[in-house]
């Protein structure tokens, strides 16, 4: 396993923070400081961070129906967080959200302590599409649908140069047959930019009154009630995301 993934799997930090710990010289392998995050380690190696021996946690893969009003974080000074909805023994394994839904958004959320798995779900290059259902404030017409489908320019907040933008369009946008008629839409996206669906809706002339993430890959939320979660194995969750399944 790569050293950064090993450190993250021990619950010390996220994969990105684990990179920083290694590069800062705070991680040792078999008594030697290692500065390369991709250095290979095995079960027989002794790994220390800040002098403390690390031991990988049990890897956990959870699927939750996130309710509105809860923050996708492990701690927050003002609002309840998703990990507070988990039993104490699960929280002790230092799980965190793999991807984010904003405070008022609902629906399918993955939580894990496996940094490599989280990255495989998050990165657009992995081709894991996500489907959302949005309730708009007013009815949408065909002209507005076409404008939205054409996409909008997004200023990049993460990983881009100041002022850099990219044109982003939904992979699909359809009106759902659901009351109130003409106001529920399904949006499939591949980018996963910050507040992407809400921003696109605003650019198209709407506000979003309710936003539900219904699908990640081919994994579809149909059974879990708000606040409920399901504990799956790595193979079970991966199979549902790639080949299809309901939770």
C-alpha positions as CSV (number, residue, x, y, z in Angstrom):
1,X,0.0,0.0,0.0
2,X,1.2,3.5,-0.7
3,X,2.4,5.3,2.5
4,X,-0.2,8.1,2.2
5,X,-3.0,5.6,1.8
6,X,-1.7,3.7,4.8
7,X,-1.6,6.8,7.0
8,X,-5.1,7.7,5.9
9,X,-6.3,4.2,6.6
10,X,-5.1,4.5,10.2
11,X,-7.5,7.4,10.7
12,X,-4.8,9.9,11.3
13,X,-5.9,12.2,8.5
14,X,-7.5,12.4,5.1
15,X,-5.4,11.3,2.0
16,X,-4.5,15.0,1.3
17,X,-3.5,15.7,4.9
18,X,-1.6,12.4,4.9
19,X,0.5,13.7,1.9
20,X,1.3,16.8,3.9
21,X,2.3,14.8,7.0
22,X,4.7,12.6,4.9
23,X,6.3,15.6,3.1
24,X,6.8,17.4,6.4
25,X,9.0,14.5,7.6
26,X,6.6,13.5,10.4
27,X,6.2,9.9,9.2
28,X,8.8,7.1,9.7
29,X,8.9,3.6,8.2
30,X,11.1,1.1,10.0
31,X,12.9,3.9,11.8
32,X,13.6,6.1,8.7
33,X,11.9,9.3,7.8
34,X,10.2,8.9,4.4
35,X,9.3,12.0,2.4
36,X,7.6,10.2,-0.5
37,X,3.8,9.8,-0.1
38,X,3.8,7.0,-2.7
39,X,6.5,4.9,-0.9
40,X,5.3,1.3,-0.7
41,X,4.7,-0.2,2.7
42,X,3.5,-3.7,3.7
43,X,1.9,-5.3,6.8
44,X,5.4,-6.2,8.2
45,X,6.6,-2.6,8.2
46,X,6.5,-0.4,11.3
47,X,5.0,3.0,10.5
48,X,5.1,5.9,13.0
49,X,3.6,9.4,12.8
50,X,4.9,12.0,15.2
51,X,6.5,9.0,17.1
52,X,3.2,7.1,17.5
53,X,2.9,3.7,16.0
54,X,0.1,3.5,13.4
55,X,-2.4,0.7,13.1
56,X,-4.9,0.6,10.2
57,X,-8.5,0.8,11.3
58,X,-11.2,-1.6,10.1
59,X,-12.2,-0.3,6.7
60,X,-15.8,0.8,6.7
61,X,-18.1,1.6,3.8
62,X,-21.4,3.2,4.6
63,X,-24.3,4.4,2.5
64,X,-26.6,7.0,4.1
65,X,-29.7,8.9,3.2
66,X,-28.6,12.3,4.4
67,X,-31.4,14.5,5.8
68,X,-31.6,18.2,5.2
69,X,-30.1,20.5,7.9
70,X,-27.1,18.3,8.5
71,X,-23.5,19.2,7.4
72,X,-21.3,16.9,5.5
73,X,-18.3,17.1,7.9
74,X,-16.9,15.3,11.0
75,X,-17.3,18.5,13.1
76,X,-18.9,21.9,12.9
77,X,-19.2,24.7,15.4
78,X,-22.8,25.6,14.5
79,X,-24.7,22.7,12.9
80,X,-25.1,18.9,13.4
81,X,-22.9,16.8,11.2
82,X,-23.5,13.5,9.4
83,X,-21.2,11.4,11.6
84,X,-23.4,12.4,14.6
85,X,-26.0,10.2,13.1
86,X,-23.8,7.1,13.4
87,X,-23.3,4.9,16.5
88,X,-20.3,5.6,18.7
89,X,-18.5,2.4,17.7
90,X,-18.7,3.4,14.0
91,X,-17.6,7.0,14.7
92,X,-14.6,5.7,16.6
93,X,-13.3,4.2,13.3
94,X,-13.0,7.8,12.0
95,X,-15.2,7.7,9.0
96,X,-15.8,10.8,6.9
97,X,-18.0,11.8,4.0
98,X,-16.7,10.7,0.6
99,X,-17.9,13.8,-1.3
100,X,-20.3,16.5,-0.1
101,X,-23.9,17.5,-0.1
102,X,-24.5,21.0,1.1
103,X,-26.4,21.6,4.4
104,X,-29.9,21.7,2.9
105,X,-29.4,19.0,0.3
106,X,-30.6,15.4,0.9
107,X,-30.0,11.9,-0.4
108,X,-27.3,9.4,-1.2
109,X,-24.1,9.9,0.7
110,X,-21.1,7.6,1.1
111,X,-19.0,7.6,4.3
112,X,-15.8,5.7,4.7
113,X,-12.3,5.7,6.3
114,X,-10.8,4.3,3.1
115,X,-9.0,7.2,1.5
116,X,-8.2,5.4,-1.8
117,X,-11.8,4.4,-2.2
118,X,-13.1,7.9,-1.5
119,X,-10.7,9.3,-4.1
120,X,-11.9,6.7,-6.7
121,X,-15.5,7.9,-6.2
122,X,-14.7,11.6,-6.2
123,X,-12.4,12.2,-9.1
124,X,-14.2,13.0,-12.4
125,X,-11.7,10.9,-14.3
126,X,-13.2,7.8,-12.7
127,X,-16.5,8.4,-14.7
128,X,-18.8,7.9,-11.7
129,X,-21.8,10.0,-12.6
130,X,-24.3,11.4,-10.1
131,X,-28.0,12.0,-10.5
132,X,-30.0,14.6,-8.6
133,X,-33.7,15.4,-8.4
134,X,-34.4,19.1,-7.9
135,X,-37.6,20.9,-7.1
136,X,-37.6,24.3,-8.8
137,X,-39.4,27.4,-7.5
138,X,-41.3,27.8,-10.8
139,X,-42.3,25.6,-13.8
140,X,-39.6,25.1,-16.4
141,X,-40.3,25.4,-20.1
142,X,-38.6,23.8,-23.1
143,X,-36.6,27.0,-24.0
144,X,-35.2,27.1,-20.4
145,X,-34.4,23.4,-20.5
146,X,-32.3,23.9,-23.7
147,X,-30.5,26.8,-22.2
148,X,-29.6,24.8,-19.1
149,X,-28.6,21.7,-21.2
150,X,-26.1,24.0,-23.1
151,X,-24.3,24.6,-19.9
152,X,-22.5,27.5,-18.2
153,X,-19.0,28.8,-17.5
154,X,-17.9,28.0,-13.9
155,X,-15.0,29.8,-12.2
156,X,-12.8,27.1,-10.7
157,X,-12.4,27.4,-6.9
158,X,-10.3,24.3,-6.4
159,X,-7.2,23.5,-8.3
160,X,-7.5,26.3,-10.9
161,X,-5.7,29.6,-11.4
162,X,-7.4,32.8,-10.2
163,X,-10.1,33.7,-12.7
164,X,-9.8,30.4,-14.6
165,X,-13.2,29.0,-15.7
166,X,-14.5,26.0,-17.5
167,X,-17.7,25.3,-19.4
168,X,-19.8,22.8,-17.6
169,X,-23.0,21.2,-18.8
170,X,-25.2,18.5,-17.3
171,X,-24.9,15.0,-18.9
172,X,-28.7,14.9,-19.0
173,X,-31.6,17.1,-17.9
174,X,-35.2,15.9,-17.9
175,X,-38.5,16.9,-16.4
176,X,-40.0,14.4,-14.0
177,X,-43.6,13.4,-13.9
178,X,-44.2,14.4,-10.4
179,X,-46.3,17.0,-8.6
180,X,-46.0,19.9,-8.7
181,X,-45.9,19.3,-12.5
182,X,-43.1,21.0,-14.5
183,X,-41.0,21.8,-11.4
184,X,-39.2,18.6,-10.6
185,X,-36.2,17.9,-12.8
186,X,-33.6,15.1,-12.9
187,X,-30.0,16.2,-13.5
188,X,-27.0,13.9,-14.2
189,X,-23.6,15.4,-13.7
190,X,-20.0,14.2,-14.1
191,X,-18.0,17.1,-12.7
192,X,-19.1,17.4,-9.1
193,X,-18.1,21.1,-8.7
194,X,-19.1,22.9,-5.6
195,X,-22.9,23.5,-5.5
196,X,-22.9,22.7,-9.2
197,X,-26.6,21.9,-9.6
198,X,-27.8,24.9,-7.6
199,X,-25.4,27.2,-9.5
200,X,-26.7,25.9,-12.9
201,X,-30.3,26.3,-11.7
202,X,-29.6,29.9,-10.7
203,X,-27.9,30.7,-14.0
204,X,-31.0,29.2,-15.8
205,X,-33.2,31.6,-13.8
206,X,-34.4,29.3,-11.0
207,X,-33.9,28.7,-7.4
208,X,-33.8,25.1,-6.0
209,X,-36.3,24.5,-3.2
210,X,-35.3,20.9,-2.6
211,X,-32.3,18.9,-3.8
212,X,-32.0,15.1,-3.5
213,X,-29.0,13.0,-4.7
214,X,-30.7,9.9,-6.0
215,X,-27.8,8.0,-7.6
216,X,-24.0,7.6,-7.5
217,X,-22.8,5.5,-10.5
218,X,-25.5,2.9,-10.7
219,X,-26.2,2.8,-7.0
220,X,-29.7,4.1,-6.4
221,X,-31.4,5.4,-3.3
222,X,-34.8,3.9,-2.9
223,X,-35.2,2.3,0.5
224,X,-33.3,4.1,3.2
225,X,-35.2,6.8,5.2
226,X,-33.7,10.1,6.0
227,X,-30.9,9.6,8.6
228,X,-30.7,5.8,8.1
229,X,-27.5,4.1,6.9
230,X,-26.4,0.7,5.7
231,X,-23.0,-0.9,6.3
232,X,-21.6,-2.7,3.2
233,X,-18.4,-4.5,2.4
234,X,-16.0,-3.0,-0.2
235,X,-17.1,-5.5,-2.8
236,X,-20.8,-5.0,-2.1
237,X,-20.6,-1.3,-2.5
238,X,-18.3,-1.4,-5.5
239,X,-20.6,-3.9,-7.3
240,X,-23.6,-1.7,-6.6
241,X,-21.9,1.4,-7.9
242,X,-20.6,-0.3,-11.1
243,X,-23.3,-2.8,-11.9
244,X,-26.3,-1.4,-10.2
245,X,-28.2,-1.9,-6.9
246,X,-30.6,-0.2,-4.5
247,X,-30.2,0.9,-0.9
